[in-house]
Every structure is written in C-alpha cells, then in structure tokens.
Amino acid sequence: MLNDEIKGHDFQKEILKRAVSENLISHSYLFSGPDGIGKKLVANEFAKLINCQTGGSLESDGCDCSSCSKIDKGIHPDVIYVQFEGVKNIKVEQIREGVEDRLFLKSFEGKYKVVIVDEAERMSNGAQNAFLKTLEEPPPNSVIILITSNPDSLLPTIRSRCQLIRFNALPEELIFDELKKRDALSLEEAHICSKLSNGSLGRAFMMDSDLIEWRKELIQFLMHLKPHSAMRVIGLAEYMPLTSTPEDMERMTLAFEFISLWLRDLMLIKTDSDKKGITNIDLIESSNQIAEKWDLDNILDKMGALEKTRNDIYHLNANKQLSFENLFIRIAS
C-alpha cells in the first residue's frame, strides 16, 4: 500500500503515510495533477491503508485482508467511487445522491467511510456550492478525496477546505522503462510513446503501434501541404476523426496534441534549444527541412490557429471538417 508498485510520486505517498502514522488524517483532500499519472490509484491505495484490517503496514507491498480485497475489487461498502462518465456538468442532484446521501450513512465495516470523486472539475458551480456544507461539516471518520486535472475550475472555498496534494507528470525515463517491460512496442516505439505521453503513464499504456503510425502519417501529411492544394486540404480534413463518439473525440484530442508537439519541435529546432526535448524523434530529418522554410513568427501563428480550432470545436461546437480545413490552410501557408 502506497509502495513502490505505484510508480513515482514518492513525496506525495510519504505525506499520506505520515498522516496515517501520526494519526493526522484530514477529512478532505484535493489530488491535483495531469490526467493519467496515478492520482486515482494513490487515492485507492490510501483508502486501503486507512481501512486495512491488519493495521495497514506502511511498507507492505500488499494485503489480502477482506477490506483491502474488497477495495481492490471496487465492492467495499464504505469506499464510494463517484464517477459520472459522459456527463459534462455534474449537477446538484447527482452530488446529493452520489455523495451526501451515502456519506452520512453509518459505516458498514470500515474504520473510515471514503468518498473518491473523480474529475471533480466537472461539478457545476451549483453542485460545488451544495458540496461545501459537506466539506465544512463532514461526518466523523469520513475522508473525501477530490481528484482533478484542473484545480482552478473549483471554487476557492472548495480548495481552501481540502488538503492540497499536487501530483507532477512522471519522468520520461520512468515511462520508457515501464513500456519496455510490456514488450508490446519496439524500443523506438517505446521511446516515442514515452515522449508523446506528456508524463502520463496511463496515456503511454493506451498507445500502440497503429496510433504511433497514424501520428506519423498525420504529421507527414501536414509537412507536404501546399498553400493552394485545396483537394489535399479537404482530403486531410476528411481523414480526421469527425464524429462525436467517445472514440473519435479521444482520437481528435490526440490529433491536437500530436500537431501541437510537432510545432513545438519546430520551435526547438529554430531556437537551437536542447534537442533532447524533441518529441517526434522519428521525424527529425524532415522536421529540420520544414524548420528551415518557416520563421518563428510563422510557427507561432500556426500554433495560435491550432488553439483557436481546438477552442472552436470543443467550446463553440463548430463544424469539425470546416474547422480542420481552415486550420490546415493556415498550416500550409
């Protein structure tokens, strides 16, 4: 529990272990940091530690007591996971039913009743205000853990009532070592994935050879776009994920990240920065050729167009194909 099986986050794990050993467990925590780096896993292991029937050894690699086993399976009656997949804004009623109505029930068997709220930033302002009373007057022997990648979206009054634990992106070397253990990728692919992951082990594990090749094809398409090649621009826009299915939305998010990282590579090349920071290591030669043709202002303009397109699609519900066509025209110019 809170051991080396959880990769990285040694400082954060030590804070939580010390809270248990010194009997200073807070009523509420805010775990903040990038997606996919292990915040939820740490929250789960913390719930196991404070409810362990064998006393919760701080150095143990695991425990097979009934409580820990149930938490691992997600069936412990006193450890409540609040997740609203596919819901943009978590409403007041959902918080009351999912958290408050269950949190104030008497514990069935655990020492602590634990509520883990994933993606807490999706709570509406109304839901957050309704949640404040619970944070101000939590029931005895209860622990609330809010998990977020965007703490600034939470009300200051919410943040002030939680003990903040910041989680950082994982080192590229650690992610590379973990990918090598899986033998699902070549060493070059594992190296590329570790750079594309942006410090997220979860993101790295999601990538496969097909996705790496799709990224390469996308960037090569962009490299060969010409200012007046209308058919090529339209064809590339049609090649993009254009529906609103979860799969296409995830692929579109990756497309924006891949293009952004490639433009960043060009910036690093232009400014003679440390080449270790280059992400698309399999495209260095062709990226060098592109960087010779574009000046810094031109690259910055393309990055601005990329961010505008991302905002138009995600927040203004703009037509995806037309938005991508306009973006690719800007990149080709």
N, C-alpha and C positions, 0 to 999 in steps of 0.2 A: 504494500500500500504506500503510495507516494514514494516509490522507489525508482531504481534505475530502469525499470520496464517502461516508465514514462520518459520519453526522450526529451532532454533539455529541461529548462525551467527549474533548475536546481534551487535558485534563490526563492522562487515562489513556493516550491514544495517545502523548503525549510521554514518559511513563515508559518505555513499551515501546521506543520508538525510541532513547531514550538508552541503554537496556540493550544494544541491538544495537551502537550506535556506540562504546560504551565496553567492549564485549566482557564484559558483566556479566549475561549471560542466566542466569536462575535455572533450576534443574532442575524446579521446580514452582510453579504459580501458582493462585490461587483468585480467579476473577472472580465477584464477588457483586453483586447488584442486582435490581431488579424485572424481571419477565418482559417480553420483547418490546421491550427497549430497545437491543439490538445487541451484547450480550456475545459471543454465538456468532460474529457477523460479525467482531468485533475479533479473536477467537481465530483465526479462519480467515485473516485478513489477516496476523496475526503469524506464523502458520505459513508463509505465503508469503514474508514478509520474510526469515526466517532460513534458508529453503531456496532462495531465488532464485538461479538460475544466472548472472544478470548482476550479482550483488553486492548486490541488494536496495537500490535507491535509496530513501532515506528520504523524498524529496519527490515521487517519481514517482506519477502518477495510475494507473498500471497497468503490467503487464509481460506480454509474450506468450511468455516463455520456456517450455520444456517443463514445468518444475517448477510454475510458477505456474498454467499452463493446467490441469495435472492436478489441482492442489489445488482450483481453481475448479469442476472437474467432479466432484470427490469421488472421484477414482480414483488419487490418488498413493499408492504402496505404503508410504510411510513416514509418512503422516499418517493416523492412525486415529481415526475418529469412533465414540465409544461412546454409543449411544442404545438405550434399552430401552422403546420405546413400548408403552403398555398394561400395563406391569409396575409394580405398586405398590411392591414392595420388591425392589431389585436384590440378588441373593444372591451368596454367596462364589464359587460355581462360575462365575457369569456374569462376575464381575470377573476371575477367573483366566483364563477363556477369552478374554474380550473385551479385556483389558488386558495382564496379565502375560505370557501365552504369546506375545503378539505384540510387546510392547515389548522383550523380551530377544532377539528375532531380530536378526541383523545387518542394518544398513540396506541397502536395495537401491540407492538412487541419491541420497538426500538427505543434506545435511550433518547434519541433526538428525532423529531419529525423534520425532514429535509425537503425543501421545495427548490428545484432547479429549473429556472426559467431561461430557456434557450432563445437567442435572438431577441433579447429584451428591448432592443431599439425599435421593434415593430409595434410596441404598445402605443396606442394613441395617447394624446395628452389627457383625455378623459380617463382612460384606463390607468395611466400613471398617477393621476390625482387620487383615484379611488384606491390605488395601491399604497399611497402614502400612509394612511391610517394604520395599515398592517405593519409597515416598517416602523412606525412610531411606537406602536403598542403590540409587539409580536407576542404570541402565546409563549408560556415557559417552555424551555427545552426545544426550541424550534430554531432552524437555521434556513435562511433564504439565500440562494445564490443566483444572482442575475448574471447572465453571460451575454456579452455584446462585442461586436467589432466596431461599434460607433458610439462610444460613451457620451459624446457631445449631444446626441439626439435625445438623451434622457434629461429630465428636468433637474436643475441644480439641487432641488430639495430631495430628489431621489438619490442622487450621487452622494450628497452630504450625509445621508443616513446609512451608507454602506461602507464597509472597509474595502478600499480600492486595492486590487492586486492586478498589476499590469503584466501582461504576457507579451514577450517580444517574438519576432519572427525567428525561426530556428536557423542555425548556421547552415550555409550551403554544403559544407563538408559533411555535416551530420546526415543531411538528407541524402547525399550521394552514397554514403556508407550504408544507409538503410535500403536504398534502392538496389545496391549491389547484392545484398543478401537475398533478394527476392528472385533473382535470375530471370526476370520477365523481360528485361531490356538488355541490349548490348551496353558495353561500358560507355560508348559515345552517347547513346540514347539516355543512359542514366545521368551522365554529366549534363546533357542538355536539359533534362527534366529538373534536375536539382537547381538549375539557373532559372528555368521558367516558373518554378514553384513559388517564387517570392517568399520563401521562408516557411511555406505551408507543407507539412508532411502529408496531410490529407489530400491536398491538391496534387502533390507529386505522385501519390499512390493511384490517383484517378487517371493519370496519363498512361497511354500505351503507344506502341509503335505507329498505329494508324493516326493518332492525334498528332504525334510529332511530325509525321509526313504531311498531314493536312496543313499544319502551321507552315511548313517549308514551302508547299505549293502556293499558299496564300501570299506569302512574302515575295516569292518569285514572280507571281502574277503582278504584284504592285511594282516590282522593280522594272518590269517591261512595259508598263502602261505609258502610252504617249498622249500628249495633250488633246489630240483630235481623234483618238481611236474610240469613237462612240460605241461601236459594236463590242469592242473588248471591255469597255467600262460596263456596259449593260450585262454582258456575259458574266463578268466577275461579280456584279451585284446579285445576279440570279444564283450564283454559286454559293452565296452566303446563306446562313440559316434565317429563314424569313417568317416562320410561323411562330405562334405564341405557346407552343408546347414546352414543358419544362426542359426537354432535351435540347430543343432549338435555342431556348433562352440561355441555357448554360453554355452551349457552343458559341452563341453570339458574344456572351461575356468574355469567353476565352479569345475570340477573334479580336475584340477591342484590346485586350491585354497583350496579345501577340503583336499587333500592329504598333501599340504604344512602346513595347520593349524594343522593337526593331528601330523605331525612330530614335529611341534613346541610344541605341547602339551607334547610330549615325552621328548623334551629338558627341558621344565619347570619342569616336574616330576623328571628328572635325577638331575637337579641342585637345587632341593628343593626351587624353586622360589615360589612367591606368587601364590597359586593355583587358585586365582580369575581370573588369566589370561588364564586359560584353556578354550578352545573353545568347545570341544566336551564333554560337561558335562554329557551326557547320556552314555558315553563310558569310564568313568574314571577308573572303576574297571579293565576292560580288558586292558586299556592302561597302567595301573600300572604294570600289569603282563608282557606286552611286554617290558616296560622300564627296568624291572629287567634283561631281557635277552640281551639287546643291550647296548653297551657302547656309550659314547658321540661321539667318532670318527666315529663309525658305523652309527649313526644317521646323522651326518654331511655329510658323504659320500652319504647317501640316498637323502639328500636334494640337494646335488650337482648334483646327477643323475637326479633328478626331474627337476631342472632348465635347464640342458642340453637337456632333452627331450622336454621341452617346447620350447626352442630356436630352436631345430632341426625341430620341426613341424611347428612353426609359421614363422620362418625366412629362413629355408633351404628347406622347402617343402618336408620333409622326409616322408616316408611311415608311416602312423599313427599306423597301427596294429603292424608292426615290432618295431616301437619306443616304444610303450607301452609294448610289450613283453620284450624288453631289460630292460626297467625301472622296471618291476615287478620282473624280475630275480634279479636285483640289490637290490630291497627292500627285497626279500626273503632271500638273502644271509647274 
